């Protein structure tokens, strides 16, 4: 099957699954109805919804510190444009992260950034995202355990497995960055596992996977040493603003669970947004988050309404905002990217 046809089939299946999960699965698993859900949502004042949207934009702006910290010369205005455009693509397409990454690469190149700097920025922000999304559930479990909350056995087993997997990923990344010997061993292992495939697809390449890992380590360390604090603050600000938004939306729809339980539900939802089988994890995220909230004692319609409203603000509204981002990029000043090995010439501030 041709690539474009396969992508269309994947898009159709992912979108169809998202619709089924939202239209049927969400009220089914929450044991409520769409009529009751909308009755709760209609009680939220429009002015409060506008305030929620402003808080969402604040979270997106916080994330620009992660972008600017990973790419020297990138302004916060341009970083916000990249964020808006990438998020809109990710929320429209199953596995849209890859398309969003390609869009980010094209934008940065059009503003005069070199291939090496742009690819390094994409890798570093990707690593920071993975670490943050892994860390959230780990922190949530610790918060619940410290608070004496008893979790269902199935959820406990899933949480423990997820936490151990997450800690393993963090340990591998930290080890690769901290020790050149670990990086060499990891590169050697990857070279044995996937090296033949890489060389078959790129027979003209003289660089081994081990060389790539070593080069990647040096590039990441260079960026991390330069602005690790900016990237970290950006992630904390982004997820922190969205958590405050989640709490406010839940309180608005009548969900009065303790903050530690709301944080755990929020962490689960943020982790599941990375699920690539539906656009932006839509449907999967809402069903799982609602099920957890109801299981902890939240009202069925109230919890579902809060999750739906939060999803509208953080997912659906990113689509028109992404359209605005694409418009701003199209009218922004472009700069010819430098030849490889030359220093980039940055375009004017956005």
C-alpha positions as CSV (number, residue, x, y, z in Angstrom):
1,X,0.0,0.0,0.0
2,X,1.4,3.4,-0.9
3,X,2.6,5.6,2.0
4,X,0.0,8.4,1.4
5,X,-2.9,5.8,1.2
6,X,-1.7,4.1,4.4
7,X,-1.6,7.4,6.2
8,X,-5.1,8.2,5.1
9,X,-6.3,4.8,6.3
10,X,-4.5,5.4,9.7
11,X,-6.1,8.9,9.9
12,X,-9.5,7.5,9.2
13,X,-9.2,4.6,11.7
14,X,-7.7,6.9,14.4
15,X,-10.4,9.5,13.9
16,X,-13.1,6.9,13.9
17,X,-11.9,5.4,17.1
18,X,-11.7,8.8,18.8
19,X,-15.3,9.5,17.8
20,X,-16.5,6.1,19.1
21,X,-14.7,6.6,22.4
22,X,-16.1,10.1,22.9
23,X,-19.6,9.6,21.6
24,X,-20.3,6.1,23.1
25,X,-17.4,5.2,25.3
26,X,-17.2,8.3,27.5
27,X,-20.8,8.3,28.8
28,X,-20.8,4.5,28.9
29,X,-17.8,4.1,31.2
30,X,-18.8,7.1,33.3
31,X,-22.3,5.7,33.6
32,X,-24.0,9.0,32.5
33,X,-25.5,10.5,29.4
34,X,-24.6,13.3,27.1
35,X,-27.7,15.2,28.1
36,X,-26.6,15.2,31.7
37,X,-23.0,16.2,30.7
38,X,-24.2,19.2,28.7
39,X,-26.5,20.3,31.5
40,X,-23.5,20.6,33.7
41,X,-21.4,22.4,31.1
42,X,-24.1,24.9,30.4
43,X,-23.9,26.1,34.0
44,X,-20.3,27.3,33.5
45,X,-20.4,31.1,32.8
46,X,-18.9,32.1,29.4
47,X,-16.7,34.7,31.1
48,X,-15.1,31.9,33.1
49,X,-14.5,29.9,29.9
50,X,-12.7,32.9,28.5
51,X,-10.5,33.0,31.7
52,X,-9.7,29.3,31.3
53,X,-8.6,30.0,27.7
54,X,-6.3,32.8,28.8
55,X,-4.7,30.4,31.4
56,X,-4.3,27.8,28.6
57,X,-2.4,30.4,26.5
58,X,-0.3,31.3,29.5
59,X,0.7,27.6,29.7
60,X,1.6,27.6,26.0
61,X,3.7,30.7,26.5
62,X,5.6,29.1,29.4
63,X,6.5,26.3,27.0
64,X,8.3,28.8,24.8
65,X,11.1,28.8,27.4
66,X,11.8,25.2,26.5
67,X,12.0,26.0,22.8
68,X,14.2,29.1,23.3
69,X,16.4,27.2,25.7
70,X,17.1,24.5,23.1
71,X,17.8,26.8,20.1
72,X,20.1,29.7,20.3
73,X,18.6,32.9,18.7
74,X,15.0,31.7,18.7
75,X,12.6,34.4,20.1
76,X,9.6,33.7,22.3
77,X,7.3,35.0,19.6
78,X,8.6,32.5,17.1
79,X,8.7,29.8,19.7
80,X,5.0,30.4,20.4
81,X,4.2,30.2,16.6
82,X,6.0,26.8,16.5
83,X,4.1,25.6,19.5
84,X,0.7,26.6,18.1
85,X,1.4,25.0,14.7
86,X,2.9,21.8,16.1
87,X,0.1,21.4,18.6
88,X,-2.6,21.9,16.0
89,X,-1.1,19.2,13.7
90,X,-0.6,16.8,16.6
91,X,-4.3,17.2,17.6
92,X,-5.6,16.7,14.1
93,X,-3.6,13.6,13.0
94,X,-2.9,10.2,14.6
95,X,0.8,10.1,15.2
96,X,0.7,13.8,14.3
97,X,3.9,14.3,16.3
98,X,6.0,13.3,13.4
99,X,4.2,15.8,11.1
100,X,4.5,18.5,13.8
101,X,8.2,17.8,14.0
102,X,8.6,18.2,10.2
103,X,6.7,21.5,10.4
104,X,8.9,22.7,13.2
105,X,12.0,21.8,11.2
106,X,10.7,23.7,8.1
107,X,9.8,26.8,10.1
108,X,13.2,27.0,11.8
109,X,15.0,26.5,8.5
110,X,12.9,29.3,7.0
111,X,14.1,31.6,9.8
112,X,17.7,30.9,9.1
113,X,18.6,28.2,11.6
114,X,21.1,25.5,10.5
115,X,20.1,21.8,10.1
116,X,22.3,20.8,13.0
117,X,20.9,23.4,15.4
118,X,17.3,22.6,14.4
119,X,17.6,18.9,14.7
120,X,19.4,19.2,18.0
121,X,16.7,21.4,19.3
122,X,14.0,18.9,18.2
123,X,15.9,16.0,20.0
124,X,16.5,18.0,23.2
125,X,12.9,19.2,23.5
126,X,11.7,15.7,22.7
127,X,13.8,14.3,25.5
128,X,12.6,16.9,27.9
129,X,9.0,16.1,27.0
130,X,9.5,12.4,27.5
131,X,11.1,12.9,30.9
132,X,8.4,15.3,32.0
133,X,5.5,13.0,31.0
134,X,7.2,10.1,32.7
135,X,8.0,12.0,35.8
136,X,4.3,13.2,36.3
137,X,2.8,9.8,37.0
138,X,5.8,8.8,39.2
139,X,5.3,12.0,41.3
140,X,1.5,11.4,41.3
141,X,1.9,7.9,42.7
142,X,4.3,9.2,45.4
143,X,1.8,11.9,46.3
144,X,-1.0,9.3,46.7
145,X,1.1,6.9,48.7
146,X,2.3,9.6,51.1
147,X,-1.4,10.8,51.4
148,X,-2.5,7.3,52.4
149,X,-4.7,6.8,49.3
150,X,-5.6,3.2,48.6
151,X,-5.5,2.4,44.9
152,X,-7.3,-0.4,43.1
153,X,-5.0,-3.4,42.5
154,X,-5.2,-3.1,38.8
155,X,-4.3,0.6,38.9
156,X,-1.5,-0.1,41.4
157,X,0.0,-2.8,39.2
158,X,-0.2,-0.5,36.2
159,X,1.3,2.4,38.1
160,X,4.2,0.4,39.5
161,X,4.9,-1.0,36.0
162,X,4.7,2.5,34.5
163,X,6.9,4.0,37.2
164,X,9.6,1.3,36.9
165,X,9.6,1.7,33.1
166,X,9.8,5.5,33.4
167,X,12.6,5.3,35.9
168,X,14.4,2.9,33.6
169,X,14.1,5.4,30.7
170,X,15.3,8.3,32.9
171,X,18.2,6.2,34.1
172,X,19.3,5.3,30.5
173,X,19.1,8.9,29.4
174,X,20.9,10.2,32.5
175,X,23.5,7.5,32.2
176,X,24.2,8.3,28.5
177,X,24.6,12.0,29.3
178,X,26.7,11.6,32.4
179,X,29.1,8.9,31.2
180,X,30.8,8.6,27.8
181,X,31.4,4.9,28.5
182,X,27.6,4.3,29.0
183,X,26.9,6.2,25.7
184,X,29.5,4.0,23.9
185,X,28.0,0.8,25.2
186,X,24.5,1.9,24.4
187,X,25.7,2.9,20.9
188,X,27.3,-0.4,20.4
189,X,24.2,-2.3,21.5
190,X,22.0,-0.2,19.1
191,X,24.6,-0.7,16.3
192,X,24.2,-4.5,16.7
193,X,20.4,-4.3,16.9
194,X,19.5,-1.8,14.2
195,X,22.8,-1.1,12.5
196,X,22.2,-3.6,9.6
197,X,18.8,-2.0,8.9
198,X,20.2,1.5,8.9
199,X,23.1,0.5,6.6
200,X,20.6,-1.2,4.2
201,X,18.4,1.9,4.0
202,X,21.4,4.2,3.7
203,X,24.3,2.3,2.1
204,X,26.2,5.5,1.3
205,X,26.4,6.6,4.9
206,X,29.8,6.0,6.6
207,X,28.6,6.8,10.2
208,X,27.7,3.9,12.4
209,X,24.8,4.0,15.0
210,X,27.5,4.1,17.7
211,X,29.0,7.3,16.1
212,X,25.5,8.8,15.9
213,X,24.9,8.2,19.6
214,X,28.2,9.7,20.5
215,X,27.6,12.7,18.3
216,X,24.0,13.1,19.7
217,X,25.4,13.0,23.3
218,X,27.8,15.8,22.6
219,X,25.0,18.0,21.0
220,X,22.6,17.4,23.8
221,X,25.2,18.1,26.5
222,X,26.1,21.4,24.7
223,X,22.5,22.6,24.8
224,X,21.7,21.2,28.3
225,X,24.7,23.0,29.8
226,X,23.7,26.2,28.1
227,X,20.0,26.5,29.1
228,X,18.9,23.4,31.1
229,X,17.2,25.7,33.6
230,X,15.2,27.5,30.9
231,X,14.0,24.3,29.4
232,X,13.1,22.9,32.8
233,X,11.2,26.0,33.9
234,X,9.4,26.0,30.7
235,X,8.1,22.4,31.2
236,X,7.3,23.1,34.9
237,X,5.4,26.3,33.9
238,X,3.5,24.5,31.1
239,X,2.4,21.5,33.1
240,X,1.8,23.6,36.2
241,X,-0.5,26.1,34.4
242,X,-2.4,23.2,32.8
243,X,-2.8,21.5,36.2
244,X,-4.2,24.8,37.7
245,X,-6.5,24.9,34.7
246,X,-7.6,21.3,35.3
247,X,-8.4,22.0,39.0
248,X,-10.3,25.2,38.2
249,X,-12.4,23.4,35.5
250,X,-13.2,20.5,37.9
251,X,-14.2,22.9,40.6
252,X,-16.4,24.8,38.2
253,X,-18.3,21.6,37.2
254,X,-18.7,20.5,40.8
255,X,-15.8,18.0,41.2
256,X,-14.6,18.5,44.8
257,X,-12.0,15.8,45.1
258,X,-8.8,16.6,47.1
259,X,-5.9,18.2,45.1
260,X,-3.7,15.0,45.3
261,X,-6.4,12.9,43.6
262,X,-6.9,15.6,40.9
263,X,-3.2,15.7,40.3
264,X,-3.1,12.0,39.9
265,X,-5.9,12.1,37.4
266,X,-4.3,15.0,35.6
267,X,-1.0,13.1,35.4
268,X,-2.6,10.1,33.9
269,X,-4.3,12.3,31.3
270,X,-1.1,14.1,30.3
271,X,0.7,10.7,29.9
272,X,-2.1,9.4,27.6
273,X,-2.0,12.4,25.3
274,X,1.1,10.8,23.8
275,X,-1.0,7.8,22.7
276,X,-0.7,7.8,18.9
277,X,-3.7,5.7,18.0
278,X,-6.0,8.7,18.0
279,X,-5.3,12.4,17.2
280,X,-3.6,13.8,20.3
281,X,-4.8,10.8,22.3
282,X,-8.3,12.2,22.1
283,X,-10.9,9.7,23.4
284,X,-8.4,7.5,25.2
285,X,-7.4,10.4,27.5
286,X,-11.0,11.5,28.3
287,X,-12.3,7.9,29.0
288,X,-9.3,7.0,31.3
289,X,-9.3,10.3,33.2
290,X,-13.1,10.2,33.7
291,X,-13.0,6.6,34.9
292,X,-10.4,7.4,37.4
293,X,-12.2,10.5,38.8
294,X,-15.6,8.6,39.1
295,X,-13.8,5.7,40.7
296,X,-12.5,8.1,43.4
297,X,-16.0,9.4,44.1
298,X,-16.6,12.3,41.8
299,X,-20.1,12.7,40.4
300,X,-20.6,10.9,37.1
301,X,-21.9,13.8,35.0
302,X,-19.8,16.4,36.9
303,X,-16.5,14.6,36.3
304,X,-17.3,13.8,32.6
305,X,-18.4,17.4,32.0
306,X,-15.1,18.7,33.6
307,X,-13.0,16.4,31.5
308,X,-14.9,17.3,28.3
309,X,-14.6,21.1,29.0
310,X,-10.9,20.7,29.8
311,X,-10.4,18.8,26.5
312,X,-12.2,21.5,24.5
313,X,-10.0,24.2,26.0
314,X,-6.7,22.4,25.7
315,X,-7.2,20.3,22.5
316,X,-10.0,21.6,20.3
317,X,-9.1,25.3,20.7
318,X,-5.5,24.6,19.7
319,X,-6.8,23.9,16.2
320,X,-7.9,27.5,15.4
321,X,-5.0,28.8,17.3
322,X,-2.7,26.7,15.1
323,X,-4.4,28.3,12.0
324,X,-3.4,31.7,13.4
325,X,0.1,30.4,14.0
326,X,0.4,29.2,10.4
327,X,-0.8,32.7,9.2
328,X,1.8,34.5,11.4
329,X,4.5,32.2,10.1
330,X,3.5,32.8,6.5
331,X,3.9,36.6,6.9
332,X,7.0,36.5,9.0
333,X,10.4,37.5,7.6
334,X,12.3,34.6,6.1
335,X,16.1,34.2,6.1
336,X,18.1,31.9,3.8
337,X,19.5,29.1,6.0
338,X,23.3,28.8,6.2
339,X,25.3,26.2,4.5
340,X,26.3,23.4,6.8
341,X,29.3,24.3,9.0
342,X,28.4,28.0,8.9
343,X,26.9,30.1,11.6
344,X,23.2,30.9,11.2
345,X,22.0,34.4,10.5
346,X,18.9,34.9,12.6
347,X,15.8,36.7,11.3
348,X,14.4,39.7,13.2
349,X,12.5,39.3,16.4
350,X,8.8,38.2,16.1
